Amino acid sequence: MAGRVLGGRYTVQDKIGAGGMATVYRGVDEVLGRTVAIKTMLPQYANDESFAARFKQEAQAAAALQSPYIVSVYDWGRDGDTYYIVMEYLRGIDLKSGIRRHGALDPQKVAQIGLQISQALSAAHKHDIIHRDIKPQNIMVQQDGNIKVMDFGIARAKNSHLTQDNSVLGTAHYVSPEQTQGRELGPTTDIYSLGVVMYEASTGQVPFDGDDAITVALKQVNEQPLPPSQRNPAVDPSLEGIILKCMQKNPLDRFQTADELARVLRDYLAGRIQAVNAATAGITATQVNPASIQTLDGSSGALPTVDRTSDGRTHRKKPTTATERARLEAKREQRRHRRRTVLVVLAMLAALALAGFVAWQMYQSANALQEVPNLLNQTQDVALEQIDRSDFFARGTVTPEYSTTVEEGLVMDQEPDPYRKVERDTPINLWVSKGPEPAKAVTVPDIKGKTPAEAEAMLAEVNLVGQVGDSVFDASVEINSVSRQSPAANTTAREGDTVIYQLSKGIESVEVPNVVGYDEYTASNMLTEKRFEVSTEYDYSSYVEAGYVIQQSETGTADKGSTITIVVSMGPQQVEVPDVIGYSQDYAESLLTEAGFGVSVTTEENSYVDAGYVVSQSTSGSADAGSTIGIVVSSGPAQSTQDESQATQGDQGDQGEQTEQDASATEGNGSTGN
């Protein structure tokens, strides 16, 4: 199953649990890149059409449940012959393992766990879902101490029967009487099972036990539970009343809803004992055989006996007539007679047993044989001391050996075997556990760039366990391939160690801030804070002040770490202004336009510069490219001056001719530029 992809999306990894109906694997949701738990149904259920229909219905219902105390169901489906459910992956231990490890829990903790389970049941019952399999194995205790109930809906899809199978035997300890009898079930069946769970959490023991599931189920129907306080005196009467009301044989005598039970448990945790006692009124201890009582320390003792009426109250009925008193006395005498008879028989049996024992001892002594003591699972020192104390056996060899099943320092084997009869001075050889053999050191393979299936295969080759962590962005690794690992590649680890690896989500896209209009320093910082590289170019601008960004290469989003180019203004470009004084207007405008300037023209009368020629210009030297240069063009002399000029024109014919030649020469020189 490991490495298989279910539904084209869920990669199955290592096995993390198994039950009578399903196997649970750790897996990876390749779409969302998260670790999930994948429960696959056993093959024998795949061919059952009625099971398939119930499975579909209940898986859909379970996926709809929303509660902080219920394991989330993400998805379900069928792939070939495999039905599967994809669930939230939890870290912690199940409540059964916790009770085995720590024994009975504190009453306050029991009530807290019961409250959270009842809240989970309330959410399910409101969706008309009855769990039917509430037991400590289905309750996960998380690292923060809160619980989550598992397997909602699955119990309903399962059509199981009580058998000798261990997993069903485990369930039989928690089923309600009506469930055992095959009667119609309601929410109160889950409340009964929750009562059994709280009973076990309070005492460290289940209320009913037996050699097989049938025996346990019959006790659920016919026997009253021993009050929890008789097994663990730390259980106070108020909590005991809550537990016993949950476990009433008649469903009508229990709490009728999970909300009702939750309210009483809140009262208990808040110290409102009067409210608790009112809710559990009439729930009292039942008569129990004193010989059957076993407390937490293993001792036995008698309990007070009480008679119960149908409404739960206790009383002793007194005879009312002489005839009744006589009949009662006769019965008492019969009982006394029977007791005397039993005592005589027991005394005779004890005498026979003693005689047999003496005869057996004499036989053993005569034959000089003795049974080898059972030294298994004792410490080495205790075992050797027992051998020495016997004055019959001799010390043999002590051989240390590794063992995965026997705790370090305890005897794991002996020779001769226990209870075998041997002669005096027979040496007893011991094999003492050194605990599990230390795991072999291995080199962690480099799985970077590998797919999850490839990575798991490489780790399995050196007996390491892979575990997928949170996915990360990595531009250098293909999406859904390994980006990082811990421990690092080529370091040393032990067989069985876990290697956590993270899958790549590819390149991360980041929104590019708009930096146009910001100064160069601020713009560069804004981009580098978003993890972009910055390339800066410079250009002239007549519209943007020097030192501020004119434009940028990317907007919107871009790959994290990519390069963004910004163009920074150097201000307007300075250009040499042509000197156009003395040139004709047309020629002056062409020179200025070619240099990149605009031109504005004004005219004025001028007696010294011919009409149409530049008298002056507004700017000389250099100016901003694209700026406007003003020129003043002569419109000729004033009118009176012209008349005088005409009067003397004849006298100055030669001079005028010479002037025209000079002007023509000057214009020719201007057309070639300076």
C-alpha positions as CSV (number, residue, x, y, z in Angstrom):
1,M,0.0,0.0,0.0
2,A,2.9,2.4,0.8
3,G,3.6,4.6,-2.2
4,R,0.1,4.1,-3.7
5,V,-1.8,7.2,-4.8
6,L,-5.5,7.1,-4.0
7,G,-7.9,9.2,-6.0
8,G,-5.0,10.7,-7.9
9,R,-4.3,12.9,-5.0
10,Y,-3.4,11.1,-1.7
11,T,0.0,9.4,-1.5
12,V,0.0,6.6,1.1
13,Q,3.0,6.5,3.4
14,D,3.7,4.4,6.5
15,K,1.2,2.4,8.5
16,I,0.2,4.0,11.8
17,G,-2.7,1.9,13.1
18,A,-5.0,-1.0,12.4
19,G,-8.4,-2.3,13.7
20,G,-10.9,-5.0,13.0
21,M,-12.3,-3.1,10.1
22,A,-9.7,-0.8,8.7
23,T,-6.0,0.1,8.4
24,V,-4.8,3.7,9.0
25,Y,-1.8,5.1,7.2
26,R,0.0,8.4,7.3
27,G,-0.2,10.1,3.9
28,V,0.2,13.3,1.9
29,D,-2.4,15.4,0.2
30,E,-0.4,16.2,-3.0
31,V,-2.7,19.1,-3.9
32,L,-2.6,21.0,-0.6
33,G,0.8,19.7,0.5
34,R,-0.3,18.6,4.0
35,T,0.0,15.5,6.1
36,V,-3.2,13.5,6.5
37,A,-4.4,10.3,7.9
38,I,-5.8,7.8,5.4
39,K,-8.1,5.0,6.6
40,T,-8.6,2.2,4.2
41,M,-11.3,-0.4,4.7
42,L,-10.3,-4.1,4.8
43,P,-10.9,-5.9,1.4
44,Q,-13.6,-8.2,2.7
45,Y,-16.0,-5.2,3.0
46,A,-15.4,-4.0,-0.5
47,N,-17.6,-6.7,-2.1
48,D,-20.6,-6.0,0.3
49,E,-23.0,-3.7,-1.7
50,S,-25.0,-2.8,1.4
51,F,-21.8,-1.9,3.2
52,A,-20.7,0.3,0.3
53,A,-24.0,2.2,0.4
54,R,-23.8,2.7,4.2
55,F,-20.2,3.7,3.9
56,K,-21.0,6.4,1.4
57,Q,-23.9,7.7,3.4
58,E,-22.0,7.8,6.7
59,A,-18.8,9.1,5.3
60,Q,-20.6,12.1,3.8
61,A,-22.4,12.7,7.1
62,A,-19.2,12.5,9.1
63,A,-17.5,15.0,6.8
64,A,-20.3,17.5,7.6
65,L,-19.6,17.4,11.4
66,Q,-18.0,20.5,12.7
67,S,-16.6,20.4,16.3
68,P,-13.3,21.1,17.9
69,Y,-13.6,17.7,19.6
70,I,-14.2,15.6,16.4
71,V,-11.5,14.6,14.0
72,S,-12.1,16.4,10.7
73,V,-13.0,14.3,7.7
74,Y,-11.6,15.9,4.6
75,D,-12.5,13.5,1.8
76,W,-13.6,10.0,1.0
77,G,-13.8,7.8,-2.0
78,R,-13.1,4.5,-3.7
79,D,-10.0,3.7,-5.7
80,G,-10.4,0.3,-7.4
81,D,-11.4,-2.1,-4.6
82,T,-10.2,0.2,-1.9
83,Y,-12.6,2.4,0.1
84,Y,-10.8,5.2,1.9
85,I,-11.4,8.1,4.1
86,V,-9.0,11.1,4.4
87,M,-8.9,12.7,7.9
88,E,-7.1,15.2,10.0
89,Y,-3.7,13.9,11.1
90,L,-3.4,14.0,14.9
91,R,-0.4,13.9,17.1
92,G,-0.9,12.3,20.6
93,I,-2.0,9.0,22.1
94,D,-5.4,7.3,22.4
95,L,-7.1,7.5,25.8
96,K,-6.8,3.7,26.3
97,S,-3.0,3.9,26.0
98,G,-3.0,6.8,28.4
99,I,-5.0,4.9,31.0
100,R,-2.7,1.9,30.7
101,R,0.3,4.1,31.1
102,H,-0.8,6.4,34.0
103,G,-3.7,4.4,35.6
104,A,-6.7,6.1,37.0
105,L,-7.0,9.8,36.2
106,D,-7.8,12.7,38.5
107,P,-11.6,13.2,38.8
108,Q,-11.4,16.8,37.4
109,K,-9.6,15.5,34.3
110,V,-12.2,12.7,33.9
111,A,-14.9,15.3,34.0
112,Q,-13.1,17.5,31.5
113,I,-12.6,14.6,29.1
114,G,-16.3,13.6,29.6
115,L,-17.4,17.1,28.9
116,Q,-15.5,17.3,25.6
117,I,-16.7,13.9,24.4
118,S,-20.3,14.9,25.3
119,Q,-19.9,18.1,23.2
120,A,-18.7,16.0,20.3
121,L,-21.7,13.7,20.7
122,S,-24.0,16.6,20.8
123,A,-22.7,17.8,17.4
124,A,-23.2,14.3,15.9
125,H,-26.6,13.7,17.5
126,K,-27.9,16.9,16.0
127,H,-27.0,15.5,12.6
128,D,-28.8,12.2,13.5
129,I,-25.5,10.4,13.7
130,I,-25.0,7.9,16.5
131,H,-21.4,6.9,17.0
132,R,-22.1,3.4,18.4
133,D,-18.5,2.7,19.2
134,I,-17.5,5.2,21.9
135,K,-14.4,3.7,23.6
136,P,-11.0,5.0,24.8
137,Q,-9.3,3.5,21.7
138,N,-11.4,6.0,19.6
139,I,-10.5,9.0,21.7
140,M,-7.3,10.8,20.9
141,V,-5.6,12.8,23.6
142,Q,-3.6,15.6,21.9
143,Q,-0.5,17.2,23.1
144,D,-2.4,20.2,24.6
145,G,-4.5,17.8,26.7
146,N,-7.7,18.3,24.7
147,I,-9.4,15.3,23.0
148,K,-10.8,14.4,19.6
149,V,-13.3,11.7,19.0
150,M,-12.5,9.5,16.0
151,D,-14.5,7.1,13.7
152,F,-17.8,9.0,13.5
153,G,-20.1,7.3,11.1
154,I,-17.8,4.3,10.5
155,A,-19.3,2.3,13.4
156,R,-22.7,2.7,11.8
157,A,-21.4,1.5,8.4
158,K,-20.0,-1.6,10.0
159,N,-22.3,-4.6,10.5
160,S,-20.2,-6.4,13.1
161,H,-21.2,-9.2,15.5
162,L,-19.8,-10.2,18.8
163,T,-17.1,-12.8,18.3
164,Q,-14.0,-14.0,20.1
165,D,-12.0,-11.5,18.1
166,N,-9.9,-9.2,20.4
167,S,-11.0,-6.0,18.6
168,V,-14.6,-6.9,19.1
169,L,-14.0,-8.0,22.7
170,G,-12.5,-4.5,23.2
171,T,-15.7,-3.0,21.9
172,A,-17.9,-5.3,24.0
173,H,-16.6,-3.6,27.2
174,Y,-18.3,-0.4,26.1
175,V,-21.5,-1.4,24.3
176,S,-24.9,-0.5,25.8
177,P,-27.3,-3.3,26.9
178,E,-29.7,-2.5,24.1
179,Q,-26.9,-2.6,21.6
180,T,-26.0,-6.1,22.8
181,Q,-29.6,-7.2,22.5
182,G,-29.9,-5.9,18.9
183,R,-32.6,-3.3,19.8
184,E,-33.1,0.0,18.1
185,L,-30.5,2.5,19.2
186,G,-30.7,6.2,20.1
187,P,-28.4,8.9,21.4
188,T,-28.6,7.3,24.9
189,T,-26.5,4.3,23.7
190,D,-23.6,6.7,23.2
191,I,-24.2,8.2,26.6
192,Y,-24.0,4.7,28.1
193,S,-20.7,4.0,26.4
194,L,-19.3,7.4,27.5
195,G,-20.3,6.4,31.1
196,V,-18.1,3.3,30.7
197,V,-15.3,5.4,29.4
198,M,-15.4,7.7,32.4
199,Y,-15.7,4.7,34.7
200,E,-12.5,3.3,33.3
201,A,-10.7,6.6,33.3
202,S,-11.7,7.1,37.0
203,T,-10.7,3.6,38.2
204,G,-8.2,2.3,35.6
205,Q,-10.5,-0.7,35.0
206,V,-13.5,-1.5,32.9
207,P,-16.7,-2.2,34.9
208,F,-17.3,-5.6,33.3
209,D,-14.7,-8.1,32.1
210,G,-14.6,-11.7,31.0
211,D,-12.8,-14.3,28.9
212,D,-14.8,-13.5,25.7
213,A,-17.1,-10.9,24.2
214,I,-20.3,-12.9,24.9
215,T,-19.5,-13.1,28.6
216,V,-18.8,-9.4,28.8
217,A,-22.0,-8.5,26.8
218,L,-24.1,-10.6,29.1
219,K,-22.7,-8.8,32.1
220,Q,-23.6,-5.5,30.4
221,V,-27.3,-6.7,30.3
222,N,-27.6,-8.5,33.6
223,E,-25.1,-7.1,36.2
224,Q,-24.8,-3.8,38.0
225,P,-21.4,-2.1,37.9
226,L,-19.3,-2.0,41.1
227,P,-19.4,1.7,42.2
228,P,-16.3,3.5,41.0
229,S,-15.5,4.7,44.5
230,Q,-15.1,1.1,45.6
231,R,-12.3,0.6,43.1
232,N,-10.8,4.1,43.6
233,P,-11.7,6.0,46.8
234,A,-10.5,9.2,45.1
235,V,-13.8,9.2,43.1
236,D,-16.1,11.6,44.9
237,P,-19.9,10.8,45.1
238,S,-20.9,13.6,42.7
239,L,-18.8,12.2,39.8
240,E,-19.8,8.7,40.7
241,G,-23.5,9.7,40.5
242,I,-22.9,11.1,37.0
243,I,-21.1,8.0,35.8
244,L,-23.7,5.6,37.2
245,K,-26.6,7.6,35.7
246,C,-24.9,7.3,32.3
247,M,-24.7,3.5,32.9
248,Q,-28.3,2.8,33.8
249,K,-29.6,-0.4,32.1
250,N,-32.8,1.3,31.1
251,P,-32.1,4.1,28.5
252,L,-34.9,6.2,30.0
253,D,-33.0,6.3,33.3
254,R,-29.9,7.9,31.7
255,F,-29.2,11.4,30.7
256,Q,-31.4,11.8,27.7
257,T,-29.2,14.1,25.6
258,A,-25.5,14.8,25.3
259,D,-26.3,18.5,26.0
260,E,-27.9,17.5,29.4
261,L,-24.9,15.5,30.3
262,A,-22.5,18.3,29.3
263,R,-24.5,20.8,31.5
264,V,-24.1,18.5,34.5
265,L,-20.4,18.0,33.9
266,R,-20.0,21.8,33.7
267,D,-21.8,22.1,37.0
268,Y,-19.4,19.5,38.5
269,L,-16.3,21.3,37.2
270,A,-17.6,24.7,38.5
271,G,-18.3,23.2,41.9
272,R,-22.1,23.4,41.7
273,I,-22.4,20.2,43.6
274,Q,-26.0,20.8,44.6
275,A,-27.1,21.0,40.9
276,V,-25.1,17.8,40.2
277,N,-26.8,15.9,43.0
278,A,-30.2,17.1,41.9
279,A,-29.5,15.8,38.4
280,T,-28.4,12.4,39.7
281,A,-30.9,12.0,42.5
282,G,-31.9,8.3,43.0
283,I,-28.6,6.9,41.6
284,T,-27.1,4.9,44.5
285,A,-24.7,2.0,44.9
286,T,-26.1,-1.4,44.2
287,Q,-25.6,-4.6,46.2
288,V,-22.3,-6.2,45.4
289,N,-20.8,-9.5,46.4
290,P,-18.0,-8.6,48.9
291,A,-15.7,-11.2,47.4
292,S,-15.9,-9.6,44.0
293,I,-14.7,-6.2,45.2
294,Q,-11.2,-5.4,44.0
295,T,-9.7,-2.0,44.8
296,L,-6.9,-0.1,43.1
297,D,-4.4,-1.7,45.5
298,G,-5.7,-5.2,44.7
299,S,-7.2,-5.7,48.2
300,S,-10.7,-7.0,48.8
301,G,-13.3,-6.0,51.3
302,A,-17.0,-6.1,52.1
303,L,-19.5,-3.5,51.0
304,P,-22.7,-2.5,52.8
305,T,-25.7,-4.0,51.1
306,V,-28.8,-2.1,50.2
307,D,-32.2,-3.0,48.7
308,R,-33.4,-0.8,45.8
309,T,-37.0,0.0,44.8
310,S,-37.9,0.6,41.2
311,D,-37.4,4.4,41.6
312,G,-33.9,3.9,43.0
313,R,-34.6,4.6,46.7
314,T,-33.4,2.1,49.3
315,H,-35.4,0.6,52.1
316,R,-35.7,-2.6,54.1
317,K,-39.1,-4.3,54.2
318,K,-40.2,-5.4,57.6
319,P,-42.6,-8.4,58.2
320,T,-46.0,-7.2,59.4
321,T,-47.7,-10.4,60.7
322,A,-46.7,-13.3,63.0
323,T,-47.1,-15.7,60.2
324,E,-44.7,-13.7,58.0
325,R,-42.3,-13.5,60.9
326,A,-42.4,-17.2,61.4
327,R,-41.9,-17.9,57.8
328,L,-39.0,-15.5,57.7
329,E,-37.5,-17.2,60.8
330,A,-37.8,-20.6,59.1
331,K,-36.0,-19.4,56.1
332,R,-33.3,-18.0,58.2
333,E,-32.9,-21.3,60.0
334,Q,-32.7,-23.1,56.6
335,R,-30.0,-20.7,55.6
336,R,-28.1,-21.3,58.9
337,H,-28.4,-25.1,58.3
338,R,-27.1,-24.8,54.8
339,R,-24.2,-22.7,56.0
340,R,-23.3,-25.3,58.7
341,T,-23.5,-28.0,56.1
342,V,-21.2,-26.0,53.7
343,L,-18.8,-25.4,56.5
344,V,-18.6,-29.1,57.4
345,V,-18.0,-30.0,53.7
346,L,-15.4,-27.3,53.4
347,A,-13.7,-28.6,56.5
348,M,-13.7,-32.1,55.2
349,L,-12.3,-30.9,51.8
350,A,-9.6,-28.9,53.6
351,A,-8.6,-32.0,55.7
352,L,-8.4,-34.1,52.5
353,A,-6.4,-31.4,50.8
354,L,-4.0,-31.2,53.7
355,A,-3.6,-34.9,53.8
356,G,-3.0,-35.0,50.1
357,F,-0.5,-32.2,50.4
358,V,1.4,-34.0,53.2
359,A,1.4,-37.2,51.2
360,W,2.7,-35.3,48.2
361,Q,5.5,-33.7,50.3
362,M,6.4,-37.1,51.6
363,Y,6.4,-38.5,48.1
364,Q,8.6,-35.6,46.8
365,S,11.0,-36.0,49.8
366,A,11.2,-39.7,49.2
367,N,12.1,-39.2,45.5
368,A,14.4,-36.2,46.2
369,L,12.8,-34.2,43.4
370,Q,11.6,-30.6,43.5
371,E,9.9,-28.2,41.0
372,V,12.0,-25.5,39.4
373,P,10.8,-22.1,40.5
374,N,9.5,-19.7,37.9
375,L,12.1,-16.9,37.7
376,L,10.8,-15.3,34.5
377,N,10.3,-11.5,34.5
378,Q,12.2,-11.2,37.8
379,T,15.3,-9.0,38.2
380,Q,18.6,-10.8,38.1
381,D,19.3,-10.1,41.7
382,V,15.9,-11.3,42.9
383,A,16.2,-14.5,40.8
384,L,19.6,-15.4,42.1
385,E,18.6,-14.7,45.7
386,Q,15.6,-17.0,45.3
387,I,17.9,-19.7,44.0
388,D,20.3,-19.3,46.9
389,R,17.4,-19.3,49.5
390,S,16.1,-22.6,48.3
391,D,19.1,-24.7,49.6
392,F,18.1,-27.1,46.8
393,F,19.2,-25.6,43.5
394,A,22.5,-24.2,42.5
395,R,23.4,-21.1,40.6
396,G,24.1,-21.7,36.9
397,T,25.3,-19.3,34.2
398,V,23.9,-15.8,33.7
399,T,23.8,-14.8,30.0
400,P,22.8,-11.3,28.9
401,E,20.8,-11.1,25.6
402,Y,18.9,-8.4,23.7
403,S,15.1,-8.6,23.8
404,T,12.4,-6.5,22.3
405,T,9.7,-8.0,24.5
406,V,11.3,-8.2,28.0
407,E,12.3,-5.2,29.9
408,E,16.0,-4.6,30.5
409,G,17.3,-6.3,33.6
410,L,14.6,-9.0,33.8
411,V,15.0,-12.7,33.3
412,M,13.8,-13.6,29.8
413,D,14.5,-17.4,29.9
414,Q,15.7,-20.1,32.2
415,E,17.0,-23.6,32.0
416,P,15.5,-25.9,33.4
417,D,12.1,-24.6,32.6
418,P,9.8,-23.5,35.4
419,Y,7.9,-26.2,37.3
420,R,10.0,-29.0,35.9
421,K,11.0,-31.5,38.6
422,V,14.8,-31.9,39.0
423,E,17.3,-33.4,41.5
424,R,19.0,-31.5,44.3
425,D,21.9,-29.2,43.3
426,T,20.6,-28.9,39.7
427,P,22.1,-25.6,38.4
428,I,19.6,-23.0,37.1
429,N,20.9,-21.1,34.1
430,L,19.4,-17.6,33.4
431,W,19.2,-15.4,30.3
432,V,18.7,-11.8,31.3
433,S,17.4,-9.1,28.9
434,K,19.6,-6.2,27.8
435,G,16.6,-4.5,26.4
436,P,16.1,-3.9,22.6
437,E,19.3,-4.1,20.6
438,P,20.6,-0.6,19.8
439,A,19.6,0.5,16.4
440,K,22.3,0.4,13.7
441,A,23.9,3.6,12.6
442,V,23.0,4.6,9.0
443,T,23.9,7.5,6.7
444,V,20.9,9.7,5.9
445,P,20.5,9.8,2.1
446,D,20.2,13.0,0.1
447,I,16.5,13.1,-1.0
448,K,16.4,16.7,-2.2
449,G,14.7,17.0,-5.6
450,K,13.1,13.6,-5.2
451,T,9.4,12.9,-5.4
452,P,7.7,11.7,-2.1
453,A,7.6,8.1,-3.5
454,E,11.3,8.2,-4.4
455,A,12.2,9.8,-1.1
456,E,10.3,7.1,0.9
457,A,11.9,4.3,-1.1
458,M,15.4,5.7,-0.4
459,L,14.7,6.1,3.3
460,A,13.2,2.7,3.5
461,E,16.4,1.2,2.0
462,V,18.3,2.3,5.1
463,N,15.4,1.6,7.6
464,L,14.5,5.2,8.2
465,V,11.0,6.5,8.4
466,G,9.9,9.5,6.3
467,Q,7.5,12.2,7.5
468,V,6.2,15.0,5.4
469,G,6.4,18.5,7.0
470,D,4.9,21.7,5.8
471,S,5.5,22.6,2.1
472,V,7.8,25.5,1.4
473,F,8.5,27.8,-1.6
474,D,11.7,26.9,-3.4
475,A,12.5,28.3,-6.9
476,S,15.3,25.8,-7.3
477,V,13.2,22.6,-6.8
478,E,10.3,21.3,-8.9
479,I,6.9,21.5,-7.3
480,N,6.0,18.6,-5.1
481,S,9.6,17.4,-4.9
482,V,11.7,17.5,-1.7
483,S,13.1,20.9,-1.0
484,R,14.5,20.4,2.5
485,Q,15.2,17.5,4.9
486,S,16.0,17.0,8.6
487,P,18.4,15.4,9.6
488,A,20.5,16.8,6.7
489,A,21.9,14.5,4.0
490,N,25.0,12.5,4.7
491,T,24.7,12.9,8.5
492,T,24.4,9.9,10.8
493,A,21.1,8.5,12.2
494,R,19.8,5.3,13.8
495,E,17.6,2.8,12.0
496,G,14.0,3.6,12.8
497,D,14.6,7.3,13.2
498,T,12.3,9.8,11.4
499,V,13.5,12.0,8.6
500,I,11.2,15.0,8.1
501,Y,11.1,16.4,4.6
502,Q,9.4,19.4,3.1
503,L,8.0,19.5,-0.4
504,S,8.6,22.5,-2.8
505,K,5.7,24.7,-3.7
506,G,7.8,26.2,-6.5
507,I,8.6,29.9,-7.0
508,E,6.7,32.3,-4.8
509,S,4.9,35.1,-6.6
510,V,5.0,38.5,-4.7
511,E,3.2,41.7,-5.4
512,V,5.5,44.3,-6.9
513,P,5.1,47.7,-5.1
514,N,4.6,50.8,-7.4
515,V,7.7,52.9,-6.8
516,V,7.2,55.5,-9.6
517,G,7.5,59.0,-8.1
518,Y,9.5,57.9,-5.1
519,D,13.1,58.9,-4.6
520,E,15.8,56.4,-5.6
521,Y,16.7,55.3,-2.0
522,T,13.1,54.8,-0.9
523,A,12.1,53.0,-4.0
524,S,15.1,50.6,-3.7
525,N,14.2,49.8,-0.1
526,M,10.6,49.1,-0.9
527,L,11.6,46.5,-3.5
528,T,14.4,44.8,-1.5
529,E,12.0,44.4,1.5
530,K,9.8,42.3,-0.9
531,R,12.9,40.2,-1.7
532,F,13.4,41.6,-5.2
533,E,16.8,42.4,-6.7
534,V,17.0,46.1,-8.0
535,S,18.7,47.3,-11.1
536,T,19.0,51.1,-11.5
537,E,19.2,53.1,-14.7
538,Y,19.3,56.9,-15.2
539,D,17.8,59.2,-17.8
540,Y,17.0,62.8,-18.5
541,S,13.4,64.1,-17.8
542,S,11.9,67.4,-18.3
543,Y,8.9,66.5,-16.2
544,V,10.4,64.6,-13.2
545,E,12.8,66.1,-10.7
546,A,16.3,64.7,-10.6
547,G,16.7,61.7,-8.2
548,Y,13.1,60.4,-8.5
549,V,11.9,57.3,-10.3
550,I,10.5,57.8,-13.8
551,Q,9.4,54.2,-14.5
552,Q,9.9,50.6,-13.4
553,S,10.2,47.3,-15.5
554,E,7.5,45.2,-13.6
555,T,4.1,45.9,-12.0
556,G,1.4,43.6,-10.6
557,T,3.2,40.4,-9.4
558,A,6.6,38.8,-10.1
559,D,8.6,35.9,-8.9
560,K,10.2,36.4,-5.5
561,G,13.9,37.1,-6.0
562,S,13.6,38.4,-9.6
563,T,15.2,41.7,-10.7
564,I,13.1,44.9,-11.0
565,T,14.7,47.7,-13.1
566,I,13.9,51.3,-12.1
567,V,14.7,54.4,-14.2
568,V,15.8,57.5,-12.1
569,S,15.5,61.0,-13.4
570,M,18.6,63.1,-14.0
571,G,16.4,66.2,-14.5
572,P,16.3,68.1,-17.8
573,Q,19.2,67.7,-20.2
574,Q,21.3,70.9,-20.8
575,V,21.9,71.7,-24.5
576,E,24.1,74.4,-26.1
577,V,22.0,77.3,-27.4
578,P,23.1,78.4,-31.0
579,D,23.9,82.1,-31.4
580,V,21.4,83.3,-34.0
581,I,21.8,87.1,-33.7
582,G,22.2,88.6,-37.1
583,Y,20.7,85.6,-38.9
584,S,17.5,85.8,-40.9
585,Q,14.4,84.8,-38.9
586,D,13.9,81.5,-40.9
587,Y,17.4,80.4,-40.6
588,A,17.5,81.3,-36.8
589,E,14.3,79.3,-36.2
590,S,15.7,76.2,-38.0
591,L,19.0,76.3,-36.0
592,L,17.1,76.5,-32.7
593,T,14.6,73.8,-33.6
594,E,17.3,71.4,-34.7
595,A,19.0,71.9,-31.3
596,G,15.7,70.7,-29.6
597,F,14.4,74.1,-28.5
598,G,11.1,75.8,-29.0
599,V,11.1,79.3,-30.5
600,S,9.1,82.4,-29.8
601,V,9.4,85.4,-32.1
602,T,8.8,89.1,-31.4
603,T,9.6,92.0,-33.7
604,E,10.8,95.5,-33.1
605,E,11.8,98.5,-35.2
606,N,15.5,98.8,-35.6
607,S,17.4,101.3,-37.7
608,Y,20.6,99.2,-37.6
609,V,19.4,95.7,-38.5
610,D,17.6,95.0,-41.7
611,A,14.0,93.8,-41.5
612,G,13.7,90.0,-41.1
613,Y,17.0,89.6,-39.3
614,V,17.5,88.7,-35.6
615,V,18.3,91.6,-33.4
616,S,18.7,89.6,-30.1
617,Q,17.9,86.2,-28.3
618,S,16.6,85.4,-24.8
619,T,19.1,82.8,-23.8
620,S,22.7,82.2,-24.7
621,G,25.2,79.6,-23.6
622,S,23.2,76.4,-22.6
623,A,19.6,75.7,-21.6
624,D,17.2,72.9,-20.7
625,A,16.5,70.7,-23.7
626,G,13.0,71.4,-25.0
627,S,12.9,74.8,-23.4
628,T,11.8,77.8,-25.5
629,I,14.3,80.4,-26.8
630,G,12.9,83.8,-27.5
631,I,14.3,85.8,-30.5
632,V,13.7,89.5,-31.5
633,V,13.5,90.1,-35.2
634,S,13.9,93.5,-36.8
635,S,11.0,95.0,-38.7
636,G,13.2,97.7,-40.2
637,P,13.7,101.4,-39.2
638,A,10.9,103.7,-38.2
639,Q,8.9,105.4,-41.1
640,S,10.5,108.9,-40.8
641,T,13.9,107.3,-41.0
642,Q,12.9,105.5,-44.2
643,D,12.0,108.8,-46.0
644,E,15.3,110.4,-45.1
645,S,17.0,107.3,-46.4
646,Q,15.3,107.4,-49.7
647,A,16.2,111.1,-50.2
648,T,19.9,110.4,-49.8
649,Q,19.7,107.0,-51.6
650,G,20.8,108.4,-54.9
651,D,23.8,110.0,-53.4
652,Q,24.8,106.8,-51.8
653,G,24.1,104.5,-54.7
654,D,27.6,103.0,-54.7
655,Q,27.5,102.8,-51.0
656,G,24.2,101.0,-51.0
657,E,25.3,98.6,-53.6
658,Q,28.3,97.8,-51.5
659,T,26.0,97.3,-48.4
660,E,23.9,94.8,-50.3
661,Q,27.0,92.9,-51.2
662,D,28.1,92.8,-47.6
663,A,24.7,91.7,-46.4
664,S,24.7,89.0,-49.0
665,A,28.0,87.8,-47.9
666,T,27.0,87.9,-44.3
667,E,23.9,85.8,-45.0
668,G,26.0,83.3,-46.9
669,N,28.3,82.9,-43.9
670,G,25.2,82.4,-41.6
671,S,23.9,79.6,-43.7
672,T,27.0,77.5,-43.1
673,G,26.7,77.8,-39.3
674,N,29.2,79.1,-36.8
